[in-house]
Amino acid sequence: MSTNPFHTPPPSSPQGEVRAPMNFQTKRMRFNSARRYFVNHLVTVLAILSTLLVIAPLVAILIYLLYMGASSLNLAFFTHIPAPVGEPGGGMANAILGSGIVLALASLMGIPVGIAAGVYLAEFGRGKALATAVRFTADVLNGVPSIVMGIAIYSLIVFQQKHFSAFAGGVALAVMMVPTITRTTEEMLATVPHSIREAALGLGVPKWRTVLSVSLKTASPGIITGCMLAFARVAGETAPLLFTAFGNQFWSYKLSEPIAALPLQIFVYAMSPYDEWHRLAWAGSLVLIVMIMVAVSLVRIYAARGMMKGAS
């Protein structure tokens, strides 16, 4: 013990423990506050940089397409069919129409099947061997190269019919859409609280009606997003259409005949040795991107307004 009469011992707690000096506690609090402030702002900056890294390629592609393709767009591009080799001018009107027909056909076949499969996996197939097999098949199909899908549809449809057709192209794209829509639908339905289903079932509503009127409506924004992702993925596919739709230099409306499509026409023009066709290929690429963006944006707008969520 100190013999200094003027020495004052540090304050003690009620249990006899010696308290730390106030200046040390204040420094530690300030250090912790500064550390939290630094970490918070560091993570915020990293999140912003990550977002910019994701958006930057899309912005760069759009700017370059505008630079290369906007000058080649004119009325003839949207109203004329491709000109013969060596002649200037021409357009891609038949290819634009053909892409619309093939994508509409693929959506009519692929979206209902994908949503139905997702509903089965989430609502009716839990714990069943068939559901496990369907889920595994969807995951495998998601990783199958598009050219392999085109060859498969060629063997199953084109080779049997002895001719290329818009129908075969639509089937190829529809098969590519199904896995993405199936897995997205399953995941979105899994986020719907069970209490909502139990409330409907408790009121005597049949399970199938509960799925249609409650589960699907609740999960519809996510399901719509999955459908848009699948649509955007297949809209620019070329390899499957090379083996199925094949392409056409003239107007074609019949599903049993070869049909033009923007990805096919862009591929043909890009591989040619003619500068005029290269110019049209850039213009076609710009139109294809804009068509996809407009279609996705319109669906998102209608979904946000509730028109596709069952709202009155």
C-alpha positions as a Markdown table, in Angstrom:
| # | Residue | x | y | z |
|---|---|---|---|---|
| 1 | Met | 0.0 | 0.0 | 0.0 |
| 2 | Ser | 1.2 | 3.5 | -0.8 |
| 3 | Thr | 2.4 | 5.6 | 2.1 |
| 4 | Asn | 1.7 | 8.9 | 0.3 |
| 5 | Pro | -1.0 | 10.6 | 2.3 |
| 6 | Phe | -2.1 | 12.6 | -0.8 |
| 7 | His | -2.6 | 9.4 | -3.0 |
| 8 | Thr | -6.2 | 8.8 | -4.0 |
| 9 | Pro | -7.1 | 5.2 | -5.0 |
| 10 | Pro | -9.1 | 4.7 | -8.2 |
| 11 | Pro | -12.8 | 4.4 | -7.9 |
| 12 | Ser | -14.1 | 0.9 | -7.2 |
| 13 | Ser | -17.3 | -0.9 | -8.3 |
| 14 | Pro | -19.8 | -2.1 | -5.6 |
| 15 | Gln | -18.2 | -5.5 | -5.9 |
| 16 | Gly | -14.8 | -4.1 | -5.3 |
| 17 | Glu | -13.6 | -4.1 | -8.9 |
| 18 | Val | -11.4 | -1.2 | -10.0 |
| 19 | Arg | -13.0 | 0.9 | -12.8 |
| 20 | Ala | -11.0 | 1.9 | -15.8 |
| 21 | Pro | -10.3 | 5.6 | -16.2 |
| 22 | Met | -12.9 | 7.5 | -18.1 |
| 23 | Asn | -10.5 | 8.7 | -20.7 |
| 24 | Phe | -9.7 | 5.1 | -21.7 |
| 25 | Gln | -13.4 | 4.3 | -22.0 |
| 26 | Thr | -13.9 | 7.4 | -24.1 |
| 27 | Lys | -11.1 | 6.5 | -26.4 |
| 28 | Arg | -12.3 | 3.0 | -26.9 |
| 29 | Met | -15.8 | 4.2 | -27.7 |
| 30 | Arg | -14.5 | 6.7 | -30.2 |
| 31 | Phe | -12.3 | 4.0 | -31.8 |
| 32 | Asn | -15.3 | 1.6 | -32.1 |
| 33 | Ser | -17.4 | 4.4 | -33.6 |
| 34 | Ala | -14.7 | 5.3 | -36.1 |
| 35 | Arg | -14.2 | 1.7 | -37.1 |
| 36 | Arg | -17.9 | 1.2 | -37.6 |
| 37 | Tyr | -18.1 | 4.4 | -39.7 |
| 38 | Phe | -15.1 | 3.3 | -41.8 |
| 39 | Val | -16.4 | -0.2 | -42.4 |
| 40 | Asn | -19.9 | 1.0 | -43.2 |
| 41 | His | -18.7 | 3.5 | -45.8 |
| 42 | Leu | -16.2 | 0.9 | -47.2 |
| 43 | Val | -18.9 | -1.6 | -47.8 |
| 44 | Thr | -21.1 | 1.0 | -49.3 |
| 45 | Val | -18.4 | 2.0 | -51.8 |
| 46 | Leu | -17.7 | -1.6 | -52.7 |
| 47 | Ala | -21.5 | -2.2 | -53.3 |
| 48 | Ile | -21.6 | 0.9 | -55.6 |
| 49 | Leu | -18.5 | -0.3 | -57.5 |
| 50 | Ser | -20.0 | -3.8 | -57.9 |
| 51 | Thr | -23.2 | -2.3 | -59.3 |
| 52 | Leu | -21.2 | -0.1 | -61.7 |
| 53 | Leu | -19.2 | -3.2 | -62.8 |
| 54 | Val | -22.5 | -5.0 | -63.6 |
| 55 | Ile | -24.1 | -2.1 | -65.5 |
| 56 | Ala | -20.9 | -0.9 | -67.3 |
| 57 | Pro | -20.8 | -3.8 | -69.9 |
| 58 | Leu | -24.5 | -3.2 | -70.8 |
| 59 | Val | -24.0 | 0.5 | -71.1 |
| 60 | Ala | -20.8 | 0.0 | -73.2 |
| 61 | Ile | -22.6 | -2.4 | -75.5 |
| 62 | Leu | -25.6 | -0.1 | -76.0 |
| 63 | Ile | -23.3 | 2.9 | -76.7 |
| 64 | Tyr | -21.3 | 1.0 | -79.2 |
| 65 | Leu | -24.4 | -0.4 | -80.9 |
| 66 | Leu | -25.8 | 3.1 | -81.1 |
| 67 | Tyr | -22.6 | 4.3 | -82.6 |
| 68 | Met | -22.3 | 1.6 | -85.2 |
| 69 | Gly | -25.9 | 0.8 | -86.0 |
| 70 | Ala | -28.0 | 4.0 | -85.6 |
| 71 | Ser | -26.7 | 5.6 | -88.7 |
| 72 | Ser | -27.9 | 2.6 | -90.8 |
| 73 | Leu | -31.5 | 2.7 | -89.6 |
| 74 | Asn | -34.0 | 4.1 | -92.0 |
| 75 | Leu | -37.6 | 3.4 | -93.2 |
| 76 | Ala | -36.4 | 0.8 | -95.7 |
| 77 | Phe | -34.7 | -1.3 | -93.0 |
| 78 | Phe | -38.1 | -1.9 | -91.4 |
| 79 | Thr | -40.2 | -2.2 | -94.6 |
| 80 | His | -37.9 | -4.0 | -97.1 |
| 81 | Ile | -36.6 | -7.5 | -97.3 |
| 82 | Pro | -32.8 | -8.2 | -97.8 |
| 83 | Ala | -31.5 | -7.0 | -101.2 |
| 84 | Pro | -29.6 | -9.4 | -103.5 |
| 85 | Val | -25.9 | -9.8 | -103.1 |
| 86 | Gly | -24.0 | -6.8 | -104.5 |
| 87 | Glu | -27.0 | -4.4 | -104.5 |
| 88 | Pro | -27.2 | -1.6 | -101.9 |
| 89 | Gly | -30.1 | -1.0 | -99.6 |
| 90 | Gly | -32.5 | -3.6 | -98.4 |
| 91 | Gly | -33.8 | -4.2 | -94.9 |
| 92 | Met | -34.8 | -6.9 | -92.4 |
| 93 | Ala | -38.5 | -6.5 | -92.3 |
| 94 | Asn | -39.1 | -10.2 | -92.8 |
| 95 | Ala | -36.5 | -11.1 | -90.1 |
| 96 | Ile | -38.2 | -8.8 | -87.6 |
| 97 | Leu | -41.6 | -10.4 | -88.3 |
| 98 | Gly | -40.0 | -13.9 | -88.2 |
| 99 | Ser | -38.4 | -13.3 | -84.8 |
| 100 | Gly | -41.8 | -12.1 | -83.5 |
| 101 | Ile | -43.5 | -15.2 | -84.8 |
| 102 | Val | -40.9 | -17.7 | -83.5 |
| 103 | Leu | -40.6 | -16.0 | -80.1 |
| 104 | Ala | -44.4 | -15.8 | -79.7 |
| 105 | Leu | -44.6 | -19.5 | -80.5 |
| 106 | Ala | -41.9 | -20.3 | -78.1 |
| 107 | Ser | -43.5 | -18.3 | -75.3 |
| 108 | Leu | -46.9 | -19.9 | -75.9 |
| 109 | Met | -45.4 | -23.4 | -75.6 |
| 110 | Gly | -42.6 | -22.8 | -73.0 |
| 111 | Ile | -44.2 | -20.4 | -70.4 |
| 112 | Pro | -47.2 | -22.6 | -69.5 |
| 113 | Val | -45.2 | -25.8 | -69.3 |
| 114 | Gly | -42.5 | -24.1 | -67.2 |
| 115 | Ile | -45.0 | -22.6 | -64.8 |
| 116 | Ala | -46.9 | -25.8 | -64.5 |
| 117 | Ala | -43.7 | -27.8 | -63.7 |
| 118 | Gly | -42.7 | -25.2 | -61.1 |
| 119 | Val | -46.1 | -25.4 | -59.5 |
| 120 | Tyr | -45.8 | -29.2 | -59.3 |
| 121 | Leu | -42.4 | -29.0 | -57.7 |
| 122 | Ala | -43.4 | -26.5 | -55.1 |
| 123 | Glu | -46.9 | -27.5 | -54.3 |
| 124 | Phe | -47.5 | -31.1 | -55.1 |
| 125 | Gly | -44.2 | -32.9 | -55.5 |
| 126 | Arg | -42.4 | -32.3 | -52.2 |
| 127 | Gly | -40.5 | -35.4 | -51.2 |
| 128 | Lys | -41.5 | -37.4 | -54.3 |
| 129 | Ala | -39.0 | -39.1 | -56.5 |
| 130 | Leu | -40.6 | -37.7 | -59.7 |
| 131 | Ala | -40.1 | -34.1 | -58.4 |
| 132 | Thr | -36.5 | -34.8 | -57.7 |
| 133 | Ala | -36.1 | -36.2 | -61.3 |
| 134 | Val | -37.8 | -33.1 | -62.7 |
| 135 | Arg | -35.7 | -30.8 | -60.7 |
| 136 | Phe | -32.5 | -32.5 | -61.7 |
| 137 | Thr | -33.5 | -32.5 | -65.4 |
| 138 | Ala | -34.3 | -28.8 | -65.3 |
| 139 | Asp | -30.9 | -28.1 | -63.8 |
| 140 | Val | -29.1 | -30.2 | -66.5 |
| 141 | Leu | -31.1 | -28.5 | -69.3 |
| 142 | Asn | -30.1 | -25.1 | -68.0 |
| 143 | Gly | -26.5 | -26.0 | -68.7 |
| 144 | Val | -27.0 | -27.7 | -72.1 |
| 145 | Pro | -25.4 | -25.6 | -75.0 |
| 146 | Ser | -27.9 | -24.1 | -77.3 |
| 147 | Ile | -26.3 | -25.7 | -80.4 |
| 148 | Val | -26.9 | -29.2 | -78.8 |
| 149 | Met | -30.5 | -28.2 | -78.3 |
| 150 | Gly | -30.7 | -27.3 | -81.9 |
| 151 | Ile | -29.3 | -30.6 | -83.1 |
| 152 | Ala | -31.7 | -32.5 | -80.8 |
| 153 | Ile | -34.7 | -30.7 | -82.2 |
| 154 | Tyr | -33.4 | -31.2 | -85.7 |
| 155 | Ser | -33.3 | -34.9 | -85.2 |
| 156 | Leu | -36.7 | -35.1 | -83.5 |
| 157 | Ile | -38.7 | -32.7 | -85.8 |
| 158 | Val | -36.8 | -31.4 | -88.8 |
| 159 | Phe | -35.4 | -34.8 | -89.9 |
| 160 | Gln | -38.8 | -36.5 | -89.4 |
| 161 | Gln | -40.6 | -33.8 | -91.4 |
| 162 | Lys | -37.9 | -33.6 | -94.1 |
| 163 | His | -37.9 | -29.8 | -94.0 |
| 164 | Phe | -37.0 | -26.8 | -91.8 |
| 165 | Ser | -39.9 | -24.8 | -90.3 |
| 166 | Ala | -40.8 | -22.0 | -87.9 |
| 167 | Phe | -42.5 | -24.6 | -85.7 |
| 168 | Ala | -39.3 | -26.4 | -85.1 |
| 169 | Gly | -37.5 | -23.2 | -84.3 |
| 170 | Gly | -40.3 | -22.3 | -81.8 |
| 171 | Val | -40.0 | -25.7 | -80.2 |
| 172 | Ala | -36.2 | -25.4 | -79.8 |
| 173 | Leu | -36.5 | -22.0 | -78.1 |
| 174 | Ala | -39.4 | -23.2 | -75.9 |
| 175 | Val | -37.4 | -26.1 | -74.6 |
| 176 | Met | -34.7 | -23.7 | -73.7 |
| 177 | Met | -37.1 | -21.5 | -71.8 |
| 178 | Val | -38.7 | -24.2 | -69.7 |
| 179 | Pro | -35.9 | -25.0 | -67.3 |
| 180 | Thr | -35.4 | -21.3 | -66.3 |
| 181 | Ile | -39.1 | -20.7 | -65.8 |
| 182 | Thr | -39.5 | -24.0 | -63.9 |
| 183 | Arg | -36.8 | -23.3 | -61.3 |
| 184 | Thr | -37.8 | -19.7 | -60.9 |
| 185 | Thr | -41.4 | -20.6 | -60.4 |
| 186 | Glu | -40.5 | -23.2 | -57.8 |
| 187 | Glu | -38.2 | -20.7 | -55.9 |
| 188 | Met | -40.8 | -18.0 | -55.9 |
| 189 | Leu | -43.6 | -20.2 | -54.7 |
| 190 | Ala | -41.3 | -21.4 | -51.9 |
| 191 | Thr | -41.3 | -17.8 | -50.6 |
| 192 | Val | -45.0 | -17.7 | -50.1 |
| 193 | Pro | -45.8 | -18.1 | -46.4 |
| 194 | His | -47.6 | -21.4 | -45.5 |
| 195 | Ser | -50.0 | -19.4 | -43.3 |
| 196 | Ile | -51.6 | -18.0 | -46.4 |
| 197 | Arg | -52.2 | -21.4 | -47.9 |
| 198 | Glu | -53.5 | -22.7 | -44.5 |
| 199 | Ala | -55.9 | -19.8 | -44.2 |
| 200 | Ala | -57.4 | -20.6 | -47.7 |
| 201 | Leu | -57.6 | -24.3 | -46.9 |
| 202 | Gly | -59.2 | -23.6 | -43.6 |
| 203 | Leu | -62.0 | -21.7 | -45.4 |
| 204 | Gly | -62.7 | -24.9 | -47.4 |
| 205 | Val | -61.0 | -23.7 | -50.6 |
| 206 | Pro | -59.7 | -26.7 | -52.7 |
| 207 | Lys | -56.0 | -27.0 | -53.0 |
| 208 | Trp | -55.9 | -26.5 | -56.7 |
| 209 | Arg | -57.9 | -23.3 | -56.3 |
| 210 | Thr | -55.6 | -22.2 | -53.5 |
| 211 | Val | -52.6 | -22.6 | -55.7 |
| 212 | Leu | -54.2 | -20.6 | -58.6 |
| 213 | Ser | -55.8 | -17.9 | -56.6 |
| 214 | Val | -53.4 | -17.5 | -53.7 |
| 215 | Ser | -50.0 | -18.9 | -54.3 |
| 216 | Leu | -49.5 | -17.9 | -57.9 |
| 217 | Lys | -50.9 | -14.4 | -57.4 |
| 218 | Thr | -48.6 | -13.8 | -54.4 |
| 219 | Ala | -45.5 | -15.1 | -56.3 |
| 220 | Ser | -46.5 | -13.6 | -59.6 |
| 221 | Pro | -43.9 | -10.8 | -59.7 |
| 222 | Gly | -41.0 | -13.2 | -59.3 |
| 223 | Ile | -42.6 | -15.6 | -61.8 |
| 224 | Ile | -42.9 | -12.8 | -64.3 |
| 225 | Thr | -39.3 | -11.9 | -63.8 |
| 226 | Gly | -38.3 | -15.5 | -64.5 |
| 227 | Cys | -40.3 | -15.5 | -67.7 |
| 228 | Met | -38.6 | -12.3 | -68.8 |
| 229 | Leu | -35.2 | -13.8 | -68.1 |
| 230 | Ala | -36.0 | -16.9 | -70.2 |
| 231 | Phe | -37.4 | -14.7 | -73.0 |
| 232 | Ala | -34.4 | -12.5 | -73.1 |
| 233 | Arg | -32.1 | -15.5 | -73.1 |
| 234 | Val | -33.6 | -17.1 | -76.2 |
| 235 | Ala | -34.4 | -14.0 | -78.1 |
| 236 | Gly | -30.8 | -13.7 | -79.4 |
| 237 | Glu | -30.1 | -17.4 | -79.9 |
| 238 | Thr | -28.7 | -18.2 | -83.3 |
| 239 | Ala | -27.4 | -21.8 | -83.1 |
| 240 | Pro | -30.8 | -23.5 | -82.5 |
| 241 | Leu | -32.4 | -21.6 | -85.3 |
| 242 | Leu | -29.7 | -22.6 | -87.8 |
| 243 | Phe | -30.8 | -26.3 | -87.4 |
| 244 | Thr | -34.6 | -25.6 | -87.2 |
| 245 | Ala | -35.9 | -22.4 | -88.7 |
| 246 | Phe | -32.9 | -22.2 | -91.1 |
| 247 | Gly | -33.8 | -18.6 | -92.3 |
| 248 | Asn | -35.5 | -17.2 | -95.4 |
| 249 | Gln | -34.7 | -14.3 | -97.7 |
| 250 | Phe | -38.3 | -13.7 | -98.5 |
| 251 | Trp | -41.6 | -13.1 | -96.6 |
| 252 | Ser | -42.8 | -16.2 | -94.8 |
| 253 | Tyr | -45.8 | -16.5 | -92.5 |
| 254 | Lys | -46.5 | -20.3 | -92.4 |
| 255 | Leu | -45.3 | -22.3 | -89.4 |
| 256 | Ser | -44.5 | -25.2 | -91.7 |
| 257 | Glu | -41.9 | -23.3 | -93.8 |
| 258 | Pro | -38.4 | -22.0 | -93.1 |
| 259 | Ile | -38.6 | -18.5 | -91.6 |
| 260 | Ala | -36.3 | -15.6 | -91.2 |
| 261 | Ala | -35.2 | -14.3 | -87.8 |
| 262 | Leu | -33.1 | -11.4 | -86.7 |
| 263 | Pro | -30.3 | -13.5 | -85.1 |
| 264 | Leu | -30.0 | -15.6 | -88.2 |
| 265 | Gln | -29.9 | -12.6 | -90.5 |
| 266 | Ile | -27.3 | -10.8 | -88.3 |
| 267 | Phe | -25.2 | -13.9 | -88.4 |
| 268 | Val | -25.3 | -14.2 | -92.2 |
| 269 | Tyr | -24.5 | -10.5 | -92.7 |
| 270 | Ala | -21.7 | -10.5 | -90.1 |
| 271 | Met | -20.0 | -13.5 | -91.8 |
| 272 | Ser | -20.2 | -12.0 | -95.3 |
| 273 | Pro | -17.3 | -10.1 | -96.9 |
| 274 | Tyr | -19.5 | -7.1 | -97.9 |
| 275 | Asp | -19.3 | -3.8 | -96.0 |
| 276 | Glu | -22.9 | -3.0 | -96.7 |
| 277 | Trp | -24.0 | -6.2 | -95.1 |
| 278 | His | -21.8 | -5.5 | -92.1 |
| 279 | Arg | -23.5 | -2.1 | -91.7 |
| 280 | Leu | -26.9 | -3.8 | -91.8 |
| 281 | Ala | -25.7 | -6.4 | -89.2 |
| 282 | Trp | -24.9 | -3.6 | -86.7 |
| 283 | Ala | -28.3 | -2.1 | -87.4 |
| 284 | Gly | -30.0 | -5.4 | -86.8 |
| 285 | Ser | -28.1 | -6.0 | -83.6 |
| 286 | Leu | -29.3 | -2.6 | -82.3 |
| 287 | Val | -32.9 | -3.4 | -83.2 |
| 288 | Leu | -32.8 | -6.8 | -81.6 |
| 289 | Ile | -31.5 | -5.3 | -78.3 |
| 290 | Val | -34.1 | -2.6 | -78.4 |
| 291 | Met | -36.9 | -5.1 | -79.0 |
| 292 | Ile | -35.8 | -7.2 | -76.0 |
| 293 | Met | -35.5 | -4.1 | -73.8 |
| 294 | Val | -39.0 | -2.8 | -74.8 |
| 295 | Ala | -40.6 | -6.2 | -74.3 |
| 296 | Val | -39.1 | -6.6 | -70.9 |
| 297 | Ser | -39.9 | -3.0 | -69.9 |
| 298 | Leu | -43.6 | -3.3 | -70.9 |
| 299 | Val | -44.0 | -6.5 | -68.9 |
| 300 | Arg | -42.4 | -4.9 | -65.9 |
| 301 | Ile | -44.7 | -1.8 | -66.2 |
| 302 | Tyr | -47.8 | -3.9 | -66.4 |
| 303 | Ala | -46.7 | -6.1 | -63.5 |
| 304 | Ala | -46.0 | -3.0 | -61.4 |
| 305 | Arg | -49.4 | -1.7 | -62.0 |
| 306 | Gly | -51.0 | -4.9 | -60.8 |
| 307 | Met | -52.5 | -5.9 | -64.2 |
| 308 | Met | -50.7 | -9.2 | -64.2 |
| 309 | Lys | -50.9 | -9.8 | -60.4 |
| 310 | Gly | -54.6 | -10.3 | -60.3 |
| 311 | Ala | -55.4 | -6.8 | -59.0 |
| 312 | Ser | -58.7 | -5.3 | -59.9 |
